[in-house]
């Protein structure tokens, strides 16, 4: 998805792949908020519910919990400009509930000419035409109730769903990366605390020199762990509870994002079928078959 953003700095690139980039997280949060909102005010409310502090002025900006500075939306690229956010919100149809006409799985039209039957040809054609007529009604109802009878709007709706699937996939990758890092940090911090206790006990040792010689491995491991934690961006050792809470929050978000992706993929599949039926509907010849009211029930 093109964003019009300038190239990342080395620091930003490292943070992006670690899943710690504020900009990368903000993009995902903005995409989610847009997808679940129908106007600009609701979008801002969703961002606040996601934990972001909102600052409106000449340029819209957000700040996440524990983030030092606000991030301007314009710095994310032209796709995230205030104007484009409003355009995306105007075209967003996600708030419209799926019509009950799509309570069962959408099906493709049957191309009668591609089937060769040796039995009741007339009966088969009648069944196929009846099926196609039902799918025509279901397709039209979906497009009408979602205000997507304009083909350009329908195509944009599909693009928005595709973009949301990609955003969810990107967030899952980021969460997995951040989870992996947090578990490494957790392991290193636990080992570091043990080594630190050994070092502090040296103060009460009768012979500190002998004590340090005896625990030389712990001293070396302490220095090694300290450097690795610093490389991971940890300058102050967090409590065990704080690290565990981070991991649990990430796992919870991971599960929610996976469910969201699965739901979006179901919608994506349905929309692809609707698109094919839409195209077939535009090109299909008029179906002249007598249909009873009972047969036409969806």
C-alpha positions in Angstrom: 0.0 0.0 0.0 1.7 3.2 -1.1 2.0 5.8 1.7 4.0 8.5 0.1 6.3 8.4 3.2 10.0 9.4 2.9 12.6 6.8 3.5 13.2 5.6 7.0 16.3 6.5 9.0 18.6 3.7 10.2 17.1 4.0 13.7 13.5 4.0 12.4 14.2 0.9 10.3 15.7 -1.0 13.2 12.7 0.0 15.4 10.3 -0.9 12.6 11.6 -4.5 12.3 11.7 -4.9 16.1 8.1 -3.8 16.2 9.0 -0.8 18.4 8.5 1.9 15.9 5.9 4.5 17.0 5.1 5.3 13.4 4.5 1.7 12.5 2.2 1.2 15.5 0.4 4.4 14.8 -0.3 3.4 11.1 -1.9 0.2 12.3 -4.0 2.0 14.9 -5.1 4.6 12.4 -6.1 1.9 9.9 -8.1 0.1 12.6 -9.8 3.2 13.7 -10.8 4.2 10.2 -12.1 0.8 9.4 -14.4 0.8 12.4 -15.6 4.5 12.1 -18.0 6.3 9.9 -17.0 9.9 10.6 -14.1 12.0 11.7 -15.3 12.5 15.3 -15.8 8.8 15.8 -12.3 8.2 14.3 -10.8 10.5 16.9 -12.7 8.8 19.7 -11.5 5.4 18.6 -7.9 6.6 18.7 -8.4 7.9 22.2 -9.9 4.5 23.2 -6.8 2.9 21.7 -4.8 4.9 24.3 -3.6 7.7 22.1 -3.5 11.4 23.2 -5.0 13.5 20.4 -3.7 17.0 19.5 -5.6 19.0 16.9 -4.2 22.2 15.4 -2.7 23.1 12.1 -1.6 19.4 11.8 -3.3 16.4 13.5 -0.9 14.5 15.8 -1.1 11.6 18.2 1.0 10.4 21.2 0.9 6.8 22.5 1.3 5.8 26.2 5.0 6.1 27.2 5.8 7.9 24.0 7.8 11.1 24.6 6.7 13.3 21.6 3.6 13.6 19.5 3.8 12.0 16.0 2.3 14.2 13.2 0.0 12.3 10.8 1.6 14.0 7.9 4.9 12.3 8.8 3.3 8.9 8.1 2.9 9.8 4.4 0.3 11.3 2.1 -2.0 8.2 2.5 -2.5 9.3 6.2 -3.0 13.0 5.6 -6.1 14.5 7.3 -7.7 15.0 3.8 -7.1 11.3 2.9 -8.3 10.1 6.3 -11.6 12.0 5.7 -11.9 10.6 2.2 -11.4 7.0 3.5 -13.9 7.6 6.3 -16.5 8.9 3.7 -16.1 5.7 1.7 -15.9 3.4 4.7 -18.8 0.9 4.7 -17.7 -1.3 7.5 -20.2 0.1 10.0 -23.1 -1.2 7.8 -24.1 -4.7 9.1 -24.0 -7.6 6.8 -27.5 -8.0 5.4 -29.3 -11.1 6.5 -29.6 -12.1 2.9 -25.9 -13.1 3.2 -26.5 -15.3 6.2 -25.3 -18.3 4.2 -22.1 -18.4 2.1 -22.3 -16.5 -1.1 -22.1 -18.7 -4.3 -20.8 -18.0 -7.7 -23.1 -17.9 -10.7 -23.3 -21.2 -12.7 -22.2 -20.9 -16.3 -24.6 -23.3 -17.9 -22.7 -23.4 -21.2 -19.7 -25.0 -19.4 -21.6 -28.0 -18.3 -22.4 -31.1 -20.4 -25.2 -33.2 -19.2 -26.4 -36.5 -20.5 -29.5 -36.7 -18.3 -32.3 -34.2 -17.8 -30.8 -31.2 -19.6 -33.9 -29.1 -19.3 -34.2 -29.8 -15.6 -30.5 -29.0 -15.1 -30.9 -25.7 -16.9 -33.9 -24.7 -14.9 -32.1 -25.5 -11.6 -29.1 -23.5 -12.8 -31.1 -20.5 -13.9 -33.1 -20.6 -10.6 -29.8 -20.6 -8.7 -28.5 -17.7 -10.7 -31.6 -15.7 -10.2 -31.4 -16.2 -6.4 -27.7 -15.1 -6.4 -28.7 -12.1 -8.5 -31.2 -11.1 -5.8 -28.6 -11.7 -3.0 -25.9 -9.8 -4.9 -28.2 -6.9 -5.6 -29.5 -6.8 -2.0 -25.9 -6.7 -0.7 -24.9 -3.9 -3.0 -28.0 -1.9 -2.4 -28.0 -2.2 1.4 -24.3 -1.4 1.6 -24.8 1.6 -0.8 -22.4 0.0 -3.3 -24.3 0.0 -6.5 -21.8 2.5 -7.9 -19.1 0.1 -9.3 -16.3 2.5 -8.3 -17.5 2.6 -4.7 -17.7 -1.2 -4.7 -14.1 -1.5 -6.0 -13.0 1.0 -3.3 -14.8 -1.1 -0.7 -12.9 -4.1 -1.8 -9.6 -2.2 -1.8 -10.3 -1.0 1.8 -10.9 -4.5 2.9 -7.7 -5.7 1.2 -5.8 -2.9 2.9 -7.3 -3.8 6.3 -6.2 -7.4 5.8 -2.7 -6.3 5.0 -2.7 -4.0 8.0 -3.8 -6.8 10.2 -1.1 -9.1 8.8 1.5 -6.4 9.3 0.4 -5.9 12.9 0.6 -9.6 13.6 4.2 -9.7 12.3 5.0 -6.7 14.5 3.4 -8.3 17.6 5.2 -11.6 17.0 8.5 -9.7 16.7 7.8 -7.6 19.8 6.7 -10.7 21.8 9.9 -12.5 20.9 11.9 -9.5 22.1 9.9 -9.1 25.3 10.4 -12.8 26.1 14.2 -12.5 25.5 14.2 -9.4 27.7 12.2 -11.3 30.4 14.7 -14.2 30.3 17.7 -11.8 30.4 16.3 -9.7 33.3 15.6 -12.8 35.4 19.2 -14.0 34.9 20.5 -10.4 35.4 18.8 -10.2 38.8 20.3 -13.4 40.0 23.8 -12.2 38.9 23.2 -8.9 40.5 22.3 -10.5 43.8 25.6 -12.5 43.7 27.5 -9.2 43.0 25.7 -7.4 45.9 26.4 -10.2 48.3 30.1 -9.5 47.7 29.7 -6.5 50.0 29.1 -8.8 53.0 31.8 -11.4 52.0 34.7 -11.9 54.4 37.2 -12.0 51.6 35.8 -10.0 48.6 38.8 -11.0 46.3 38.2 -14.7 46.9 34.5 -14.2 46.5 34.9 -12.5 43.1 37.2 -15.2 41.9 34.8 -17.9 43.0 31.9 -16.1 41.2 33.8 -14.9 38.2 31.2 -16.6 35.8 28.4 -14.6 37.4 30.3 -11.4 37.0 31.0 -12.0 33.3 27.4 -13.1 32.7 26.2 -9.9 34.5 28.3 -7.7 32.2 27.2 -9.7 29.1 23.5 -9.5 30.0 23.7 -5.8 30.8 25.2 -5.1 27.3 22.6 -7.2 25.5 19.7 -5.5 27.4 21.1 -2.1 26.5 21.2 -3.3 22.8 17.5 -4.1 23.2 16.8 -0.6 24.4 16.6 -1.5 28.1 18.5 1.0 30.3 16.5 0.4 33.5 15.6 -3.2 34.6 11.8 -3.4 34.7 10.0 -5.4 37.4 9.0 -9.0 36.6 5.3 -8.0 36.8 5.8 -5.2 34.3 7.4 -7.4 31.8 4.8 -10.2 32.3 2.0 -7.6 31.8 3.5 -6.5 28.6 3.7 -10.0 27.3 0.1 -10.8 28.3 -1.1 -7.6 26.7 0.7 -8.4 23.5 -0.6 -12.0 23.5 -4.1 -10.7 24.0 -3.7 -8.2 21.1 -2.2 -10.9 19.0 -5.3 -13.2 19.5 -7.7 -10.3 18.8 -5.8 -9.3 15.7 -5.7 -12.8 14.4 -9.5 -13.0 14.9 -9.9 -9.7 13.1 -7.8 -10.9 10.2 -9.9 -14.1 9.9 -13.1 -12.1 9.9 -11.7 -9.7 7.2 -10.6 -12.7 5.1 -14.1 -14.1 5.2 -15.4 -10.8 4.1 -12.7 -10.6 1.4 -13.8 -14.0 0.1 -17.4 -13.0 0.0 -16.6 -9.7 -1.7 -14.6 -11.5 -4.4 -17.6 -13.7 -5.1 -19.9 -10.7 -5.1 -17.5 -9.0 -7.5 -17.6 -11.9 -10.0 -21.4 -12.1 -9.7 -21.6 -8.3 -10.1 -19.6 -8.6 -13.4 -21.7 -11.5 -14.5 -24.9 -9.6 -13.6 -23.8 -6.7 -15.8 -23.2 -9.0 -18.8 -25.9 -11.7 -18.2 -28.7 -12.1 -20.6 -32.3 -11.7 -19.3 -33.4 -14.9 -17.5 -36.9 -15.8 -18.8 -38.1 -18.7 -16.6 -41.3 -18.9 -14.6 -40.5 -18.9 -10.9 -42.9 -19.4 -8.0 -42.7 -17.3 -4.9 -41.7 -20.4 -2.9 -38.8 -21.2 -5.2 -37.5 -17.6 -5.0 -37.3 -17.6 -1.2 -33.6 -16.8 -0.2 
